[in-house]
Amino acid sequence: MGRRDTRERRCERCKINYQWCFCDHLQSLPTQTKITILMHHREKWLTSNTAQFANLCLENCQIIQRGMIGDQTDFQELLNSEKEPLFLFPDENAITLDENFPAAEYHLIVPDGTWRQAKKFKRRIPEFSQVKTVKLAPGSPSRYLLRRQGHEAGLSTFEAIAKALGYLENNSQVEEQLEEVFKVIVKRTMMSRFGLPLQREDLYPELLEQYLIDSASKIKVPNTL
């Protein structure tokens, strides 16, 4: 039986074939920080989208879809909160999140889409003109191998939220718990794409190594001469 045999065999929650379902790992974590994900409407149907899993893993999280005709979202109402809003995107004016970032109650707003779509979100929403922009310091590359990131230092939405919460919550446990869940998501999704049953999980390292080799061979090295 193929991994995409029928829709009926897909879990409605994690969108993967029941054979590799990882819903039991999607624990709902409480956070002081409020998270709003601004998702481009086309992302909703992509199985490679990670924002939906962040939403399932965090109690204080919501998704608002953008880019649809007739969008009537009240962004001023969205910002009416005692929590200070922060827009997560690495533009030239963004402040880096680190251990010295002031402790407070925050509302983290996260764009979710392609790199080009995410760049447009803030400037197209007038209510966000005075919202402080923050970014993550350069670090390890994304572990998400199932989708090419928009730029070299790019992370998936799930990874970016996890790292940001590590600073805003001043609690490394939240980040670590989310990262552990993300490892399971990536692993199960990779196994499903290659039809590797959970009973042969021991073969995953070999599968991953071959995937990286195959991916590298497809990369075109630019001629700089």
Backbone torsions as a table, in degrees:
resi	resn	phi	psi	omega
1	MET	NA	128.3	-179.0
2	GLY	-72.4	160.1	-176.1
3	ARG	-73.4	-15.2	178.7
4	ARG	-120.6	39.2	-172.9
5	ASP	-62.9	-51.8	-179.9
6	THR	-147.3	154.3	175.4
7	ARG	-63.7	-31.2	-176.5
8	GLU	-62.0	-22.6	-178.2
9	ARG	-93.6	8.0	177.3
10	ARG	-96.4	138.1	175.8
11	CYS	-67.9	131.3	-177.8
12	GLU	-68.7	-23.2	-175.5
13	ARG	-87.8	-52.1	-177.5
14	CYS	-98.9	-1.9	172.9
15	LYS	65.4	22.9	-179.5
16	ILE	-121.7	157.3	177.7
17	ASN	-54.7	139.4	-175.7
18	TYR	-54.1	-26.4	-179.1
19	GLN	-61.3	-29.1	-177.6
20	TRP	-117.3	15.0	-177.5
21	CYS	-51.5	135.5	179.9
22	PHE	-121.9	22.7	-178.8
23	CYS	-59.0	-30.6	-179.4
24	ASP	-66.4	-13.4	178.4
25	HIS	-98.0	-8.2	-177.0
26	LEU	-85.8	71.1	179.3
27	GLN	-73.6	147.4	-179.4
28	SER	-95.7	109.8	-174.9
29	LEU	-97.5	133.3	176.0
30	PRO	-78.7	141.2	175.9
31	THR	-138.6	149.7	174.2
32	GLN	-73.8	-33.7	179.2
33	THR	-72.9	133.4	172.8
34	LYS	-87.6	137.4	179.9
35	ILE	-120.6	127.1	172.9
36	THR	-119.5	122.0	178.7
37	ILE	-99.8	119.6	175.4
38	LEU	-91.8	98.7	-173.8
39	MET	-97.1	127.2	171.9
40	HIS	-62.2	135.5	-170.7
41	HIS	-58.6	-25.8	179.7
42	ARG	-72.1	-22.0	-179.2
43	GLU	-68.0	-25.8	-175.6
44	LYS	-56.3	-32.0	-173.3
45	TRP	-98.5	1.3	-178.3
46	LEU	-90.0	124.6	179.1
47	THR	-69.2	-15.9	179.3
48	SER	-86.2	-2.9	-178.9
49	ASN	-72.3	131.6	-177.8
50	THR	-101.9	-14.7	-177.8
51	ALA	-61.1	-35.6	-179.4
52	GLN	-61.6	-32.4	179.7
53	PHE	-76.2	-34.2	174.5
54	ALA	-62.0	-41.0	178.8
55	ASN	-62.5	-36.8	179.6
56	LEU	-75.1	-22.7	-176.1
57	CYS	-94.0	-9.7	-174.4
58	LEU	-124.9	126.2	-178.2
59	GLU	-64.9	-40.9	-172.9
60	ASN	-98.0	53.5	-174.8
61	CYS	-136.4	146.8	176.1
62	GLN	-144.0	156.2	176.5
63	ILE	-116.6	131.0	174.4
64	ILE	-118.8	124.5	-178.7
65	GLN	-83.6	141.6	-179.4
66	ARG	-122.6	159.2	172.4
67	GLY	91.9	3.3	179.3
68	MET	-88.3	149.2	177.9
69	ILE	-64.2	133.2	178.7
70	GLY	79.3	20.9	180.0
71	ASP	-59.6	123.8	-176.7
72	GLN	-116.8	26.5	-178.2
73	THR	-61.5	130.3	178.3
74	ASP	-90.1	93.9	-176.4
75	PHE	-75.0	-25.7	175.6
76	GLN	-65.9	-39.5	176.4
77	GLU	-64.9	-37.2	179.3
78	LEU	-61.1	-34.5	-177.6
79	LEU	-87.5	-8.9	179.8
80	ASN	-76.2	85.3	-177.4
81	SER	-152.2	155.6	176.2
82	GLU	-72.9	-16.1	179.7
83	LYS	-82.6	137.4	-179.6
84	GLU	-72.9	125.7	-179.7
85	PRO	-76.5	141.7	175.2
86	LEU	-133.3	135.0	178.7
87	PHE	-105.1	119.4	-175.2
88	LEU	-88.5	103.6	176.8
89	PHE	-166.2	135.0	-174.8
90	PRO	-82.8	64.4	175.9
91	ASP	-88.9	-179.5	-172.4
92	GLU	-68.0	-19.6	-178.8
93	ASN	-102.2	4.3	-174.9
94	ALA	-72.3	144.3	175.9
95	ILE	-92.5	135.9	-177.7
96	THR	-77.3	131.0	173.8
97	LEU	-78.1	128.2	176.6
98	ASP	-153.5	-171.9	-176.3
99	GLU	-63.7	-20.2	-177.7
100	ASN	-95.1	4.2	-180.0
101	PHE	-65.4	134.3	-174.9
102	PRO	-56.5	135.2	177.4
103	ALA	-75.9	129.0	179.5
104	ALA	-168.2	-180.0	174.3
105	GLU	-94.7	123.2	-173.5
106	TYR	-120.2	156.4	171.4
107	HIS	-117.2	104.5	-176.9
108	LEU	-88.4	120.2	179.7
109	ILE	-106.1	123.6	-171.3
110	VAL	-123.5	117.2	175.8
111	PRO	-73.9	142.4	-178.7
112	ASP	-133.9	115.5	-179.3
113	GLY	171.9	-163.3	173.5
114	THR	-69.3	166.6	179.4
115	TRP	-58.1	-42.4	-179.7
116	ARG	-65.1	-42.0	179.0
117	GLN	-64.8	-44.3	-177.8
118	ALA	-63.0	-35.9	-179.3
119	LYS	-63.4	-28.5	-175.5
120	LYS	-85.5	-21.3	-170.3
121	PHE	-55.5	-53.1	-173.1
122	LYS	-67.4	-44.8	-176.4
123	ARG	-70.6	-16.9	178.1
124	ARG	-91.1	-2.4	179.2
125	ILE	-117.3	99.2	-175.7
126	PRO	-55.2	-34.2	-178.1
127	GLU	-63.3	-18.6	-177.9
128	PHE	-91.6	1.8	-173.4
129	SER	-60.1	-30.9	-178.5
130	GLN	-101.6	4.8	-179.5
131	VAL	-79.5	131.8	-179.6
132	LYS	-66.5	134.8	177.7
133	THR	-99.3	135.4	179.3
134	VAL	-125.9	160.0	179.3
135	LYS	-142.7	165.8	176.6
136	LEU	-93.8	146.1	175.7
137	ALA	-69.3	149.5	177.0
138	PRO	-56.0	138.5	-178.9
139	GLY	-151.7	-147.1	-179.1
140	SER	-65.6	149.2	178.3
141	PRO	-67.8	162.2	-179.4
142	SER	-60.8	140.9	174.8
143	ARG	-86.4	-4.8	-174.8
144	TYR	-84.9	99.3	-174.0
145	LEU	-87.4	-5.8	-171.5
146	LEU	-89.3	-2.1	-179.2
147	ARG	-152.7	131.4	-179.5
148	ARG	-71.7	130.9	-179.6
149	GLN	-78.1	157.5	-174.9
150	GLY	-69.3	-21.4	176.3
151	HIS	-154.2	172.0	-169.1
152	GLU	-56.6	-40.6	-175.6
153	ALA	-94.1	10.8	-174.2
154	GLY	-69.3	146.5	175.1
155	LEU	-120.2	159.3	172.5
156	SER	-68.8	161.8	-180.0
157	THR	-59.3	-41.2	179.3
158	PHE	-59.8	-48.2	-178.5
159	GLU	-63.7	-41.4	-178.8
160	ALA	-63.4	-42.4	179.0
161	ILE	-64.5	-43.4	-179.8
162	ALA	-59.5	-45.9	-178.7
163	LYS	-68.6	-39.3	178.6
164	ALA	-63.4	-41.6	178.9
165	LEU	-65.6	-28.9	177.3
166	GLY	-58.0	-33.3	178.6
167	TYR	-90.3	-44.7	-175.0
168	LEU	-69.4	-33.3	179.1
169	GLU	-85.9	-11.3	-175.3
170	ASN	51.4	41.9	-174.9
171	ASN	-148.6	103.6	-177.2
172	SER	-67.9	-19.4	-178.2
173	GLN	-64.4	-37.5	179.5
174	VAL	-61.8	-47.9	179.0
175	GLU	-61.2	-44.4	-178.2
176	GLU	-64.4	-40.6	179.2
177	GLN	-64.6	-42.4	178.7
178	LEU	-65.9	-38.5	179.4
179	GLU	-65.2	-37.1	177.8
180	GLU	-65.3	-40.8	177.1
181	VAL	-63.5	-41.1	-178.0
182	PHE	-64.0	-36.2	176.5
183	LYS	-59.0	-41.9	179.5
184	VAL	-66.1	-42.8	-179.7
185	ILE	-59.2	-48.9	-179.1
186	VAL	-63.0	-45.1	-177.0
187	LYS	-63.4	-48.6	-177.8
188	ARG	-65.5	-38.9	-179.3
189	THR	-66.8	-41.3	176.9
190	MET	-62.2	-43.8	-179.7
191	MET	-63.1	-38.2	-179.9
192	SER	-67.6	-38.9	-178.6
193	ARG	-66.5	-28.1	179.4
194	PHE	-103.0	4.7	176.9
195	GLY	67.1	28.0	-180.0
196	LEU	-89.7	112.6	-177.5
197	PRO	-66.8	153.7	-178.6
198	LEU	-59.8	-28.3	179.7
199	GLN	-63.9	-21.6	179.1
200	ARG	-110.1	36.5	179.8
201	GLU	-59.4	-24.0	179.7
202	ASP	-62.8	-19.9	-179.3
203	LEU	-87.3	-3.6	-175.3
204	TYR	-59.2	-45.7	179.3
205	PRO	-56.4	-39.4	179.3
206	GLU	-67.5	-41.0	178.6
207	LEU	-62.5	-44.7	-178.7
208	LEU	-63.3	-42.4	179.5
209	GLU	-61.3	-43.1	-179.8
210	GLN	-66.9	-36.7	178.6
211	TYR	-62.5	-43.8	180.0
212	LEU	-65.2	-38.8	178.8
213	ILE	-65.1	-46.0	-179.7
214	ASP	-63.7	-39.8	-179.5
215	SER	-65.9	-42.3	-179.1
216	ALA	-63.8	-35.1	-178.1
217	SER	-69.3	-18.7	-178.9
218	LYS	-91.3	-8.9	-178.8
219	ILE	-77.0	127.9	179.3
220	LYS	-89.3	122.7	179.1
221	VAL	-84.3	122.5	-177.3
222	PRO	-67.0	145.0	177.8
223	ASN	-82.8	112.8	-177.0
224	THR	-101.5	7.0	-178.9
225	LEU	-78.2	NA	NA
